[in-house]
Amino acid sequence: MKQSEIIKHISDKELRQSVVISQLLFLLIGFILSLFLFDHVNNWVKMVQFDPTEIVYYGIIPGIGIVIIDLILIRILPYRYFNDDGINQRIFSKISVPYIFCLTLLIAVSEEVLFRGVIQTTFGFLFASLFFTVVHIRYLRKPVLLISTLFVSFIIGYIFELTGNILATITIHFLVDFLLGLLIRYHVWGE
């Protein structure tokens, strides 16, 4: 049975719960892998740098830019190119803004800890970006969503290469997901 068929048989609440569980699993896997792959716990300390300038220039500005590009593309291309079988609509359309905030923050933190913090620092930028895209399995049969995810993954990976600051990549990832979640919630994105 295809993933989209399985998802049709669970409620929106169960779908959101599965997202939370998968993200907590990513976070746990990231920390466990870091115990084996990092020489010292200080590797995390070096990656977490509260630098407001980096967060603005490498997190907020690119995040807003990515969302603007997405908005332009959804005005140009047919909606079916961006349709993920209604999964994002089911996740974001009927929840409160604080819930969207918390959910997208969890997603950004867990995925950046695993993909940038552990995988990219251990196996490199290209592998981490490609693996990030493959993990978003529901987009593998949606070329526009797949290319978009790969493009965003490369941008985030490159920003991590430039800054070494996981807070910058968490910021960009969070901002993209949060703003797109709001656009879905308020019916700007989708049919």
N, C-alpha and C positions, 0 to 999 in steps of 0.2 A: 504494500500500500504506500502511495506517495505521501510525503510529509504534508502537503496541502490537504489531502483526504483525511489524514489523522487529525489535523488541527480543526477541521470542520466538525468533528465529533466531540470537541471539548468546549466548555463555556469560555466566555471572555475572561472571567475571573481566573479560571484554571490556566488559561493561556498566559495571563500576566504572572501568575504564580510560577509557571514553568520558566518564564524569563528571569524572574528573581532567583530561582533555584540555580539556573544555568550560570548566572552571573556570579553568584556566591561560590559556585563550583570553580569557575575561572579564577576567582580571587584566591581560593584555597590552593588550587593547582599552581598558580603563580608563586605563592609563598613557599609551598613545598619544594617546587623545582629550584627556587633560589637557594634553599638550604643545601642542595646537592651541586648546583652549578656555580654558585658564587664562592669566592675565596673567603669572604667575610661579610657579615651583616652590614658593615659600613658601605658596601656597594649601594644599598638603598639610600643611605644618608646622602651620598654624593649625588644621587639622581633627584632628590627632593630639594629644590632650591626655590624659596619664595623670592623671586625677582619680579617685581611688578612690571618693569619695562619688558622683560621677556614674555611675561604672561599676556600683556597687551599686544605687543608686536607679533609674537609667534603663536598666540592662542586666540585672543579675541578677534583681531583683524582677519586672519585667515578663516576662522570659523564663520564669521559674518559673510565673507567673500564666497565661501562654499555654498552657503544657503542662498545667496543672491544668484549664483550660477544655477543652482537647482531650480529656483523659481523661474528663471528665464527659460530653462530647458522644458519645464512643464507647460509653459505657455506656447512653446514652439512645437514640441513633439506630442503625439497622441498619448492620452493617459495610460493606455494599455502597456506602454513601454515602462511605466513606473509602478504598475500594479503588481504587488507582491501577493496576489490572491487575497487581498483584503486583510492581511495579518496586521500590518501597522495600524490600519483603521480600527481593528478590533482592540488593539492594545491601547491606543491613545484617545479614541474619540469620545469615550464616556467616563473619563476620569478627571479628577480635579487638577488644577495647575500645580499645587504642592506635590501631588502624587507623581505627576509628570517630571517635576524637578527631581524628586528623590530617585525615581526609577532611572532617569537618564544619567544622574550623577553616579549611581551604582554601576550602570553599564560602562560609563567612561572610565571610572576608577578601575573596575575589575579587568576590562579589556586592555587598558593601557599598562596595568601592572603586569599582566601576562605577556602581551604581545610586544610592547616596547621595553618594559622593565626587565623581563627575563629573556624572552626569545630573541629580540633584536640585539640585546647586549651580548648574548651568548652565540647566536648563529648568524647574525648580520641583518642588515636592513632589507635586502631583497627577500630573503627567506621569510622574515617576519611579516612583510607586506603581503606576500603571496599566501602565506598560511592564514593570515587574518581574513583575506578574501575567501579562501576555501571554507573557512569555518562558517561563513555566512552562506551556508549551503542552499538556502531557499532562493538565492539569487543566481545560482548556477545556470538555470534555464531562462533567465531574464537578462539578455545581453546589456541593455542600458543600465540596469541596476548593478550588474556585475562590474561593468567598466567604471561606473561611478564609485562603487565600493573600493575597487582597486586603485583608482585615482586618489580618493581620499586617504586610503591606507598609505600610498606612496608619499603624499604630502605630510601626513602625520609622522611617518617614519623618517622623512627627510628633516623635519623640524626637530625630531629627537636627535638625529645625527648632528645638527647644527648646535643645539643648545645643551644636550645631555640632561635636560630638565624635564622630568616626567610630569611636573605640574603644568608646563606649557602644553604638553600633548593631552593631558587630561582636560585642560581648559578648552582646547579646540574640539576635541571629541564630544565633550559635554555640550558645548554651545551648539554644534551642528545637530546633535540628537534632540536637545531641548527645544530649539527653535522649530525643527521639523515636527516634533511632537505637538507643539502649540499650533502649528499650521494645520496639522491633521485634526486636532481637537476643535479648532474653530472653523473647520471645513474650507480652509483656503487651499489645502493640498488634498487631492483626490476628487472623486466624483460626488 
